[in-house]
Amino acid sequence: MALIMVLGVLAVVGMMAAHVAIVSEVTAREAKVAADRSQLRYAAESAAARAFWLLAADLAEYPNDHTQVGLREVENQGTDEERWIMDGRNHRANAMGFDVQVAIQDANSGLDFSGNDARNNVEAALRPDDTIEADEQAGTIDEFLDILADYVDPDDYEHLHGKENELYEDEGLPGMPRNAPIQFRGEILWLEGFAEAVGGTEPGSRPVHANAQAIRLVPPTGFSFSGGTSRRGTRRRTTYRPKQSSGRPSFFGSPPQLIRQLAGLTDQELRAVLDARERWEQDGTPLTDTMDPELLSRLQSRFSFDESGVATIEVTATAADGAIRRALRVTRGCQPARNAYTDMKKKDAISCWERVVF
């Protein structure tokens, strides 16, 4: 009996020792992963800050290359330096010993839901020819526009297909609608019919609202995407003078489904456009050399090829073994005239419009 008891105790002690060893190993690995994730985040932040200032330097050195982007070759003026433009090109770098991939997009991309005139802005984008077709897609657009109108207008009167507070309460959303201008683009994802109104899915069956660029970022109070403002009172200047915003979204920053919807492209035309855009991003081949002139003219009428002066920098930092990665998306103003740099006299240092780490 004593032998049996001793063996039982030894078995229990052995199990406890094995458990402690396993827990210690798991804890050590969790600590390493947490440390690597923290370092990767710092590396991504470092790369994003460096990319922003390289973009600012490029703006000052080559201002002409930041208008009509993609329609002509960039001017390196006899140097082999890497160019930083809001065109979505991938830049590879090393930060804190980690492999980092950086891309800069124009933040002026996607449908504009900001301001008191959100419905008219979106309707003008979805119906560029000012006609109303009697088809299923037109009905879907009508329903979404009514829901959007009720969401932003200050009254409690429902549009034909709209929704006010009582209907939202029945759906378990008592805090809706806002009844004021939209403040955050994420609000659009709560509105019924958004994905269907802009075409449903992207190539590859990816939901269109999975790409944040399908919705234009709502500017902070007092800021806008328009350029051409006065320079008096700014402490930092560059030679870059952005043109007045046309209100059209950036071509290079727009997702495929939005390009299809706004330009009215067929599947074949969309593939040709995406191939031409990829050629520009990979080797700098101008769109004028790779795209049909009529198709390019249609894109120019619906999209902007001039930089707005507000950049979205997307950074992905990857560990050496490739098992862990962190991503950072930050949107910053690049125009000195729009308070993008610190002004001690005005005590205004706002330049970051959005910052997301994942």
C-alpha atoms as a printed R data frame, in Angstrom:
    type eleno elety resid chain resno       x      y       z
1   ATOM     1    CA   MET     A     1   0.000  0.000   0.000
2   ATOM     2    CA   ALA     A     2   2.843  2.362   0.868
3   ATOM     3    CA   LEU     A     3   4.506  1.636  -2.484
4   ATOM     4    CA   ILE     A     4   1.295  2.400  -4.335
5   ATOM     5    CA   MET     A     5   0.909  5.711  -2.459
6   ATOM     6    CA   VAL     A     6   4.508  6.696  -3.210
7   ATOM     7    CA   LEU     A     7   4.095  5.892  -6.897
8   ATOM     8    CA   GLY     A     8   0.856  7.919  -6.980
9   ATOM     9    CA   VAL     A     9   2.554 10.933  -5.405
10  ATOM    10    CA   LEU     A    10   5.478 10.662  -7.831
11  ATOM    11    CA   ALA     A    11   3.048 10.560 -10.768
12  ATOM    12    CA   VAL     A    12   1.262 13.675  -9.540
13  ATOM    13    CA   VAL     A    13   4.570 15.488  -8.961
14  ATOM    14    CA   GLY     A    14   5.748 14.481 -12.439
15  ATOM    15    CA   MET     A    15   2.555 15.827 -14.019
16  ATOM    16    CA   MET     A    16   2.900 19.094 -12.107
17  ATOM    17    CA   ALA     A    17   6.524 19.454 -13.185
18  ATOM    18    CA   ALA     A    18   5.599 18.813 -16.815
19  ATOM    19    CA   HIS     A    19   2.779 21.357 -16.567
20  ATOM    20    CA   VAL     A    20   5.116 23.983 -15.103
21  ATOM    21    CA   ALA     A    21   7.644 23.338 -17.875
22  ATOM    22    CA   ILE     A    22   4.971 23.679 -20.589
23  ATOM    23    CA   VAL     A    23   3.557 26.866 -19.024
24  ATOM    24    CA   SER     A    24   7.050 28.335 -18.786
25  ATOM    25    CA   GLU     A    25   7.722 27.559 -22.452
26  ATOM    26    CA   VAL     A    26   4.382 29.055 -23.557
27  ATOM    27    CA   THR     A    27   4.951 32.160 -21.426
28  ATOM    28    CA   ALA     A    28   8.429 32.618 -22.856
29  ATOM    29    CA   ARG     A    29   7.106 32.359 -26.409
30  ATOM    30    CA   GLU     A    30   4.244 34.754 -25.674
31  ATOM    31    CA   ALA     A    31   6.728 37.238 -24.238
32  ATOM    32    CA   LYS     A    32   8.915 36.942 -27.343
33  ATOM    33    CA   VAL     A    33   5.932 37.434 -29.653
34  ATOM    34    CA   ALA     A    34   4.801 40.470 -27.651
35  ATOM    35    CA   ALA     A    35   8.311 41.937 -27.774
36  ATOM    36    CA   ASP     A    36   8.589 41.297 -31.522
37  ATOM    37    CA   ARG     A    37   5.181 42.871 -32.130
38  ATOM    38    CA   SER     A    38   6.221 45.957 -30.178
39  ATOM    39    CA   GLN     A    39   9.484 46.236 -32.111
40  ATOM    40    CA   LEU     A    40   7.644 45.737 -35.417
41  ATOM    41    CA   ARG     A    41   5.256 48.535 -34.500
42  ATOM    42    CA   TYR     A    42   8.153 50.880 -33.740
43  ATOM    43    CA   ALA     A    43   9.768 49.856 -37.026
44  ATOM    44    CA   ALA     A    44   6.529 50.610 -38.913
45  ATOM    45    CA   GLU     A    45   6.196 53.996 -37.219
46  ATOM    46    CA   SER     A    46   9.807 54.821 -38.017
47  ATOM    47    CA   ALA     A    47   9.351 53.861 -41.675
48  ATOM    48    CA   ALA     A    48   6.110 55.869 -41.936
49  ATOM    49    CA   ALA     A    49   7.770 58.993 -40.521
50  ATOM    50    CA   ARG     A    50  10.735 58.619 -42.863
51  ATOM    51    CA   ALA     A    51   8.438 58.071 -45.859
52  ATOM    52    CA   PHE     A    52   6.480 61.220 -45.014
53  ATOM    53    CA   TRP     A    53   9.591 63.389 -44.991
54  ATOM    54    CA   LEU     A    54  10.952 61.746 -48.139
55  ATOM    55    CA   LEU     A    55   7.634 62.616 -49.787
56  ATOM    56    CA   ALA     A    56   7.943 66.209 -48.530
57  ATOM    57    CA   ALA     A    57  11.492 66.393 -49.900
58  ATOM    58    CA   ASP     A    58  10.339 65.035 -53.251
59  ATOM    59    CA   LEU     A    59   7.535 67.611 -53.322
60  ATOM    60    CA   ALA     A    60  10.056 70.394 -52.816
61  ATOM    61    CA   GLU     A    61  12.620 69.039 -55.291
62  ATOM    62    CA   TYR     A    62  10.312 67.888 -58.109
63  ATOM    63    CA   PRO     A    63   6.987 69.771 -57.770
64  ATOM    64    CA   ASN     A    64   5.954 69.162 -61.392
65  ATOM    65    CA   ASP     A    65   6.022 65.380 -60.971
66  ATOM    66    CA   HIS     A    66   3.184 65.562 -58.449
67  ATOM    67    CA   THR     A    67   0.646 66.767 -61.001
68  ATOM    68    CA   GLN     A    68  -0.748 64.599 -63.799
69  ATOM    69    CA   VAL     A    69   0.735 61.587 -62.029
70  ATOM    70    CA   GLY     A    70   1.002 58.526 -64.253
71  ATOM    71    CA   LEU     A    71   0.471 60.432 -67.478
72  ATOM    72    CA   ARG     A    72   4.148 61.140 -68.054
73  ATOM    73    CA   GLU     A    73   7.512 59.812 -66.889
74  ATOM    74    CA   VAL     A    74   8.958 61.210 -63.669
75  ATOM    75    CA   GLU     A    75  11.974 63.492 -63.895
76  ATOM    76    CA   ASN     A    76  14.993 62.101 -62.075
77  ATOM    77    CA   GLN     A    77  17.247 64.738 -63.599
78  ATOM    78    CA   GLY     A    78  20.190 62.373 -64.106
79  ATOM    79    CA   THR     A    79  20.113 60.749 -60.665
80  ATOM    80    CA   ASP     A    80  19.238 57.216 -59.546
81  ATOM    81    CA   GLU     A    81  17.453 58.275 -56.365
82  ATOM    82    CA   GLU     A    82  14.197 56.574 -55.445
83  ATOM    83    CA   ARG     A    83  11.167 58.758 -56.072
84  ATOM    84    CA   TRP     A    84   8.371 59.194 -53.525
85  ATOM    85    CA   ILE     A    85   5.002 60.039 -55.098
86  ATOM    86    CA   MET     A    86   1.391 59.344 -54.050
87  ATOM    87    CA   ASP     A    87   0.951 56.621 -56.636
88  ATOM    88    CA   GLY     A    88   0.772 53.411 -54.619
89  ATOM    89    CA   ARG     A    89   4.217 52.121 -55.581
90  ATOM    90    CA   ASN     A    90   5.802 49.642 -53.179
91  ATOM    91    CA   HIS     A    91   9.052 50.768 -51.543
92  ATOM    92    CA   ARG     A    92  11.167 48.241 -49.657
93  ATOM    93    CA   ALA     A    93  13.358 49.340 -46.780
94  ATOM    94    CA   ASN     A    94  14.987 48.141 -43.564
95  ATOM    95    CA   ALA     A    95  13.964 49.599 -40.216
96  ATOM    96    CA   MET     A    96  15.415 48.399 -36.912
97  ATOM    97    CA   GLY     A    97  16.598 45.237 -38.685
98  ATOM    98    CA   PHE     A    98  13.141 44.344 -40.004
99  ATOM    99    CA   ASP     A    99  11.996 44.138 -43.614
100 ATOM   100    CA   VAL     A   100   9.524 46.969 -44.250
101 ATOM   101    CA   GLN     A   101   7.249 47.628 -47.212
102 ATOM   102    CA   VAL     A   102   5.915 51.173 -47.727
103 ATOM   103    CA   ALA     A   103   3.277 52.503 -50.119
104 ATOM   104    CA   ILE     A   104   1.960 56.074 -50.374
105 ATOM   105    CA   GLN     A   105  -1.547 56.699 -51.667
106 ATOM   106    CA   ASP     A   106  -3.472 59.916 -52.156
107 ATOM   107    CA   ALA     A   107  -5.978 60.188 -49.311
108 ATOM   108    CA   ASN     A   108  -8.393 61.944 -51.658
109 ATOM   109    CA   SER     A   109  -9.857 58.647 -52.833
110 ATOM   110    CA   GLY     A   110 -13.255 57.031 -52.611
111 ATOM   111    CA   LEU     A   111 -16.786 58.420 -52.432
112 ATOM   112    CA   ASP     A   112 -17.251 61.720 -50.589
113 ATOM   113    CA   PHE     A   113 -19.772 61.414 -47.736
114 ATOM   114    CA   SER     A   114 -18.668 64.522 -45.811
115 ATOM   115    CA   GLY     A   115 -20.551 67.769 -45.307
116 ATOM   116    CA   ASN     A   116 -24.220 68.705 -45.481
117 ATOM   117    CA   ASP     A   117 -24.496 67.789 -49.160
118 ATOM   118    CA   ALA     A   118 -23.474 64.145 -48.839
119 ATOM   119    CA   ARG     A   119 -26.444 62.758 -50.776
120 ATOM   120    CA   ASN     A   120 -25.928 65.015 -53.794
121 ATOM   121    CA   ASN     A   121 -22.171 64.321 -53.825
122 ATOM   122    CA   VAL     A   122 -22.674 60.563 -53.840
123 ATOM   123    CA   GLU     A   123 -25.538 60.690 -56.348
124 ATOM   124    CA   ALA     A   124 -23.430 62.756 -58.745
125 ATOM   125    CA   ALA     A   125 -20.661 60.160 -58.504
126 ATOM   126    CA   LEU     A   126 -22.920 57.140 -58.957
127 ATOM   127    CA   ARG     A   127 -24.922 58.783 -61.773
128 ATOM   128    CA   PRO     A   128 -22.346 60.697 -63.810
129 ATOM   129    CA   ASP     A   129 -24.647 61.116 -66.828
130 ATOM   130    CA   ASP     A   130 -27.511 62.693 -64.805
131 ATOM   131    CA   THR     A   131 -29.973 60.061 -65.979
132 ATOM   132    CA   ILE     A   132 -32.023 57.552 -64.020
133 ATOM   133    CA   GLU     A   133 -32.158 54.102 -65.569
134 ATOM   134    CA   ALA     A   134 -35.068 51.833 -64.708
135 ATOM   135    CA   ASP     A   135 -32.955 48.833 -63.728
136 ATOM   136    CA   GLU     A   136 -32.197 46.921 -60.564
137 ATOM   137    CA   GLN     A   137 -28.947 48.802 -59.866
138 ATOM   138    CA   ALA     A   138 -30.720 52.163 -60.171
139 ATOM   139    CA   GLY     A   139 -33.307 51.028 -57.617
140 ATOM   140    CA   THR     A   140 -30.549 49.903 -55.246
141 ATOM   141    CA   ILE     A   141 -28.867 53.297 -55.546
142 ATOM   142    CA   ASP     A   142 -32.183 55.090 -54.869
143 ATOM   143    CA   GLU     A   143 -32.750 53.076 -51.684
144 ATOM   144    CA   PHE     A   144 -29.248 53.727 -50.370
145 ATOM   145    CA   LEU     A   145 -29.431 57.458 -51.160
146 ATOM   146    CA   ASP     A   146 -32.700 57.753 -49.200
147 ATOM   147    CA   ILE     A   147 -31.144 55.973 -46.212
148 ATOM   148    CA   LEU     A   148 -28.108 58.261 -46.429
149 ATOM   149    CA   ALA     A   149 -30.306 61.371 -46.650
150 ATOM   150    CA   ASP     A   150 -32.252 60.409 -43.514
151 ATOM   151    CA   TYR     A   151 -29.010 59.647 -41.689
152 ATOM   152    CA   VAL     A   152 -27.531 63.134 -42.173
153 ATOM   153    CA   ASP     A   153 -30.561 65.451 -42.311
154 ATOM   154    CA   PRO     A   154 -31.665 67.081 -39.024
155 ATOM   155    CA   ASP     A   155 -35.408 66.277 -39.316
156 ATOM   156    CA   ASP     A   156 -37.418 63.157 -38.487
157 ATOM   157    CA   TYR     A   157 -39.226 62.876 -41.823
158 ATOM   158    CA   GLU     A   158 -38.561 59.644 -43.682
159 ATOM   159    CA   HIS     A   159 -37.713 59.550 -47.361
160 ATOM   160    CA   LEU     A   160 -39.451 56.941 -49.526
161 ATOM   161    CA   HIS     A   161 -36.865 54.239 -48.789
162 ATOM   162    CA   GLY     A   162 -35.277 55.933 -45.789
163 ATOM   163    CA   LYS     A   163 -35.062 55.086 -42.097
164 ATOM   164    CA   GLU     A   164 -35.400 57.227 -39.009
165 ATOM   165    CA   ASN     A   165 -35.006 56.590 -35.284
166 ATOM   166    CA   GLU     A   166 -37.956 54.206 -34.776
167 ATOM   167    CA   LEU     A   167 -36.835 51.775 -37.470
168 ATOM   168    CA   TYR     A   168 -33.261 51.806 -36.173
169 ATOM   169    CA   GLU     A   169 -34.531 51.114 -32.635
170 ATOM   170    CA   ASP     A   170 -36.478 48.111 -33.912
171 ATOM   171    CA   GLU     A   171 -33.204 46.809 -35.391
172 ATOM   172    CA   GLY     A   172 -31.376 47.245 -32.078
173 ATOM   173    CA   LEU     A   173 -29.553 50.467 -33.073
174 ATOM   174    CA   PRO     A   174 -31.122 53.124 -30.810
175 ATOM   175    CA   GLY     A   175 -28.343 55.697 -31.347
176 ATOM   176    CA   MET     A   176 -29.006 56.063 -35.071
177 ATOM   177    CA   PRO     A   177 -29.357 58.074 -37.233
178 ATOM   178    CA   ARG     A   178 -26.824 60.822 -36.530
179 ATOM   179    CA   ASN     A   179 -29.063 63.581 -37.980
180 ATOM   180    CA   ALA     A   180 -25.943 65.632 -38.656
181 ATOM   181    CA   PRO     A   181 -22.997 65.547 -41.082
182 ATOM   182    CA   ILE     A   182 -20.983 62.333 -40.931
183 ATOM   183    CA   GLN     A   183 -17.844 62.590 -38.788
184 ATOM   184    CA   PHE     A   184 -16.172 59.220 -39.408
185 ATOM   185    CA   ARG     A   185 -16.130 57.199 -42.610
186 ATOM   186    CA   GLY     A   186 -16.683 54.020 -40.625
187 ATOM   187    CA   GLU     A   187 -20.273 55.166 -40.059
188 ATOM   188    CA   ILE     A   188 -21.048 54.426 -43.716
189 ATOM   189    CA   LEU     A   189 -20.589 50.711 -43.073
190 ATOM   190    CA   TRP     A   190 -23.603 50.825 -40.740
191 ATOM   191    CA   LEU     A   191 -25.877 52.087 -43.514
192 ATOM   192    CA   GLU     A   192 -27.923 49.442 -45.271
193 ATOM   193    CA   GLY     A   193 -27.217 48.984 -48.962
194 ATOM   194    CA   PHE     A   194 -23.805 50.677 -49.226
195 ATOM   195    CA   ALA     A   195 -21.931 47.710 -50.712
196 ATOM   196    CA   GLU     A   196 -24.761 46.933 -53.139
197 ATOM   197    CA   ALA     A   197 -25.038 50.554 -54.287
198 ATOM   198    CA   VAL     A   198 -21.402 50.688 -55.364
199 ATOM   199    CA   GLY     A   199 -21.406 47.346 -57.106
200 ATOM   200    CA   GLY     A   200 -21.383 44.627 -54.468
201 ATOM   201    CA   THR     A   201 -18.003 42.932 -54.638
202 ATOM   202    CA   GLU     A   202 -14.570 43.508 -56.043
203 ATOM   203    CA   PRO     A   203 -12.859 41.018 -58.374
204 ATOM   204    CA   GLY     A   204 -12.150 37.926 -56.302
205 ATOM   205    CA   SER     A   205 -15.430 38.201 -54.335
206 ATOM   206    CA   ARG     A   206 -13.941 40.575 -51.796
207 ATOM   207    CA   PRO     A   207 -16.561 42.913 -50.249
208 ATOM   208    CA   VAL     A   208 -16.017 46.442 -51.506
209 ATOM   209    CA   HIS     A   209 -16.365 47.916 -48.009
210 ATOM   210    CA   ALA     A   210 -13.408 45.789 -46.865
211 ATOM   211    CA   ASN     A   211 -11.241 48.414 -48.573
212 ATOM   212    CA   ALA     A   212 -11.343 51.647 -46.574
213 ATOM   213    CA   GLN     A   213 -10.412 53.620 -49.676
214 ATOM   214    CA   ALA     A   214 -13.873 52.991 -51.120
215 ATOM   215    CA   ILE     A   215 -14.973 55.760 -48.727
216 ATOM   216    CA   ARG     A   216 -13.159 59.065 -48.706
217 ATOM   217    CA   LEU     A   217 -11.708 60.061 -45.349
218 ATOM   218    CA   VAL     A   218 -13.771 62.760 -43.613
219 ATOM   219    CA   PRO     A   219 -11.427 65.744 -43.057
220 ATOM   220    CA   PRO     A   220 -10.905 67.038 -39.505
221 ATOM   221    CA   THR     A   221 -12.731 70.246 -38.581
222 ATOM   222    CA   GLY     A   222 -11.224 73.202 -40.425
223 ATOM   223    CA   PHE     A   223  -9.385 71.073 -42.975
224 ATOM   224    CA   SER     A   224 -10.203 69.978 -46.525
225 ATOM   225    CA   PHE     A   225  -8.664 68.258 -49.522
226 ATOM   226    CA   SER     A   226  -8.658 71.468 -51.572
227 ATOM   227    CA   GLY     A   227  -5.366 73.250 -52.242
228 ATOM   228    CA   GLY     A   228  -4.441 76.705 -53.418
229 ATOM   229    CA   THR     A   229  -4.817 78.438 -50.044
230 ATOM   230    CA   SER     A   230  -2.925 81.443 -48.750
231 ATOM   231    CA   ARG     A   231   0.613 80.929 -47.457
232 ATOM   232    CA   ARG     A   232   0.724 83.874 -45.087
233 ATOM   233    CA   GLY     A   233   1.335 82.879 -41.499
234 ATOM   234    CA   THR     A   234   3.073 79.583 -42.254
235 ATOM   235    CA   ARG     A   235   6.563 78.984 -40.916
236 ATOM   236    CA   ARG     A   236   7.571 76.255 -43.377
237 ATOM   237    CA   ARG     A   237   7.302 76.493 -47.142
238 ATOM   238    CA   THR     A   238   7.968 74.293 -50.134
239 ATOM   239    CA   THR     A   239   7.904 74.990 -53.851
240 ATOM   240    CA   TYR     A   240   4.945 72.653 -54.229
241 ATOM   241    CA   ARG     A   241   1.671 74.446 -54.961
242 ATOM   242    CA   PRO     A   242  -1.227 71.973 -55.140
243 ATOM   243    CA   LYS     A   243  -4.006 72.738 -57.570
244 ATOM   244    CA   GLN     A   244  -7.514 73.456 -56.397
245 ATOM   245    CA   SER     A   245  -9.221 70.133 -55.745
246 ATOM   246    CA   SER     A   246 -11.574 69.050 -58.499
247 ATOM   247    CA   GLY     A   247 -13.642 66.934 -56.132
248 ATOM   248    CA   ARG     A   248 -12.779 63.796 -58.101
249 ATOM   249    CA   PRO     A   249 -11.182 60.863 -56.255
250 ATOM   250    CA   SER     A   250  -7.574 59.917 -56.902
251 ATOM   251    CA   PHE     A   251  -7.145 57.292 -59.628
252 ATOM   252    CA   PHE     A   252  -4.224 55.567 -57.928
253 ATOM   253    CA   GLY     A   253  -5.933 55.511 -54.547
254 ATOM   254    CA   SER     A   254  -9.281 54.097 -55.698
255 ATOM   255    CA   PRO     A   255 -10.092 50.368 -55.382
256 ATOM   256    CA   PRO     A   256 -10.970 48.389 -58.538
257 ATOM   257    CA   GLN     A   257 -14.720 48.185 -57.968
258 ATOM   258    CA   LEU     A   258 -15.013 51.947 -57.485
259 ATOM   259    CA   ILE     A   259 -13.115 52.531 -60.731
260 ATOM   260    CA   ARG     A   260 -15.522 50.178 -62.493
261 ATOM   261    CA   GLN     A   261 -18.570 51.887 -60.990
262 ATOM   262    CA   LEU     A   262 -17.601 55.522 -61.534
263 ATOM   263    CA   ALA     A   263 -16.154 55.077 -65.020
264 ATOM   264    CA   GLY     A   264 -18.798 52.589 -66.195
265 ATOM   265    CA   LEU     A   265 -16.262 49.949 -67.257
266 ATOM   266    CA   THR     A   266 -16.833 46.450 -68.501
267 ATOM   267    CA   ASP     A   267 -14.870 43.556 -66.997
268 ATOM   268    CA   GLN     A   268 -12.473 43.613 -69.948
269 ATOM   269    CA   GLU     A   269 -11.937 47.386 -69.680
270 ATOM   270    CA   LEU     A   270 -11.372 47.126 -65.933
271 ATOM   271    CA   ARG     A   271  -8.678 44.480 -66.453
272 ATOM   272    CA   ALA     A   272  -6.975 46.706 -69.014
273 ATOM   273    CA   VAL     A   273  -7.051 49.661 -66.607
274 ATOM   274    CA   LEU     A   274  -5.670 47.633 -63.705
275 ATOM   275    CA   ASP     A   275  -2.925 46.178 -65.915
276 ATOM   276    CA   ALA     A   276  -1.916 49.678 -67.021
277 ATOM   277    CA   ARG     A   277  -1.907 50.914 -63.421
278 ATOM   278    CA   GLU     A   278   0.233 47.959 -62.371
279 ATOM   279    CA   ARG     A   279   2.718 48.717 -65.179
280 ATOM   280    CA   TRP     A   280   3.051 52.275 -63.857
281 ATOM   281    CA   GLU     A   281   3.529 51.113 -60.266
282 ATOM   282    CA   GLN     A   282   6.126 48.489 -61.226
283 ATOM   283    CA   ASP     A   283   8.290 50.199 -63.817
284 ATOM   284    CA   GLY     A   284   6.920 53.724 -64.263
285 ATOM   285    CA   THR     A   285   5.420 53.177 -67.732
286 ATOM   286    CA   PRO     A   286   3.026 56.112 -68.380
287 ATOM   287    CA   LEU     A   287  -0.644 55.270 -68.791
288 ATOM   288    CA   THR     A   288  -0.602 57.056 -72.138
289 ATOM   289    CA   ASP     A   289   1.650 54.255 -73.464
290 ATOM   290    CA   THR     A   290  -0.361 51.324 -72.125
291 ATOM   291    CA   MET     A   291  -4.012 52.386 -72.336
292 ATOM   292    CA   ASP     A   292  -6.477 53.118 -75.104
293 ATOM   293    CA   PRO     A   293  -6.844 56.938 -75.493
294 ATOM   294    CA   GLU     A   294 -10.655 56.821 -75.306
295 ATOM   295    CA   LEU     A   295 -10.542 54.758 -72.130
296 ATOM   296    CA   LEU     A   296  -7.923 57.034 -70.578
297 ATOM   297    CA   SER     A   297 -10.015 60.092 -71.465
298 ATOM   298    CA   ARG     A   298 -12.986 58.530 -69.667
299 ATOM   299    CA   LEU     A   299 -10.876 57.956 -66.569
300 ATOM   300    CA   GLN     A   300  -9.570 61.539 -66.629
301 ATOM   301    CA   SER     A   301 -13.140 62.842 -66.587
302 ATOM   302    CA   ARG     A   302 -14.013 60.798 -63.473
303 ATOM   303    CA   PHE     A   303 -10.747 60.675 -61.495
304 ATOM   304    CA   SER     A   304  -8.005 63.061 -60.436
305 ATOM   305    CA   PHE     A   305  -4.382 62.537 -61.466
306 ATOM   306    CA   ASP     A   306  -3.116 65.505 -59.397
307 ATOM   307    CA   GLU     A   307  -2.024 64.995 -55.796
308 ATOM   308    CA   SER     A   308  -4.329 66.557 -53.227
309 ATOM   309    CA   GLY     A   309  -1.596 67.270 -50.663
310 ATOM   310    CA   VAL     A   310  -2.961 64.713 -48.153
311 ATOM   311    CA   ALA     A   311  -1.126 61.379 -48.128
312 ATOM   312    CA   THR     A   312  -2.040 57.963 -46.752
313 ATOM   313    CA   ILE     A   313   1.104 56.027 -45.875
314 ATOM   314    CA   GLU     A   314   0.671 52.269 -45.514
315 ATOM   315    CA   VAL     A   315   3.533 50.355 -43.887
316 ATOM   316    CA   THR     A   316   3.938 46.614 -43.272
317 ATOM   317    CA   ALA     A   317   6.839 45.451 -41.082
318 ATOM   318    CA   THR     A   318   7.704 41.734 -41.124
319 ATOM   319    CA   ALA     A   319   9.812 39.693 -38.696
320 ATOM   320    CA   ALA     A   320  12.895 37.845 -39.984
321 ATOM   321    CA   ASP     A   321  11.119 34.468 -40.019
322 ATOM   322    CA   GLY     A   322   8.019 35.951 -41.643
323 ATOM   323    CA   ALA     A   323   5.763 34.622 -38.884
324 ATOM   324    CA   ILE     A   324   4.836 37.992 -37.386
325 ATOM   325    CA   ARG     A   325   3.938 41.249 -39.079
326 ATOM   326    CA   ARG     A   326   2.467 44.593 -38.066
327 ATOM   327    CA   ALA     A   327   0.806 47.141 -40.318
328 ATOM   328    CA   LEU     A   328   0.328 50.878 -39.901
329 ATOM   329    CA   ARG     A   329  -1.883 53.219 -41.913
330 ATOM   330    CA   VAL     A   330  -1.460 56.924 -41.242
331 ATOM   331    CA   THR     A   331  -2.944 59.871 -43.148
332 ATOM   332    CA   ARG     A   332  -1.151 63.224 -42.929
333 ATOM   333    CA   GLY     A   333  -1.426 66.606 -44.583
334 ATOM   334    CA   CYS     A   334   1.560 67.616 -46.705
335 ATOM   335    CA   GLN     A   335   0.656 71.233 -47.395
336 ATOM   336    CA   PRO     A   336   2.342 73.918 -45.265
337 ATOM   337    CA   ALA     A   337  -0.547 76.247 -46.067
338 ATOM   338    CA   ARG     A   338  -2.932 73.755 -44.448
339 ATOM   339    CA   ASN     A   339  -1.143 73.781 -41.058
340 ATOM   340    CA   ALA     A   340   0.699 70.550 -41.776
341 ATOM   341    CA   TYR     A   341   3.735 71.775 -39.828
342 ATOM   342    CA   THR     A   342   4.015 73.165 -36.328
343 ATOM   343    CA   ASP     A   343   3.215 76.875 -36.089
344 ATOM   344    CA   MET     A   344   4.277 78.068 -32.633
345 ATOM   345    CA   LYS     A   345   2.639 81.462 -33.150
346 ATOM   346    CA   LYS     A   346  -0.757 79.922 -33.850
347 ATOM   347    CA   LYS     A   347  -0.105 76.970 -31.524
348 ATOM   348    CA   ASP     A   348  -1.383 74.668 -34.256
349 ATOM   349    CA   ALA     A   349   0.493 71.421 -34.871
350 ATOM   350    CA   ILE     A   350  -2.283 69.247 -36.321
351 ATOM   351    CA   SER     A   351  -1.235 67.247 -39.352
352 ATOM   352    CA   CYS     A   352  -2.391 63.678 -38.643
353 ATOM   353    CA   TRP     A   353  -5.867 62.941 -40.014
354 ATOM   354    CA   GLU     A   354  -6.044 59.226 -39.248
355 ATOM   355    CA   ARG     A   355  -3.862 56.582 -37.615
356 ATOM   356    CA   VAL     A   356  -4.613 52.856 -37.505
357 ATOM   357    CA   VAL     A   357  -2.311 50.061 -36.277
358 ATOM   358    CA   PHE     A   358  -3.199 46.421 -36.899
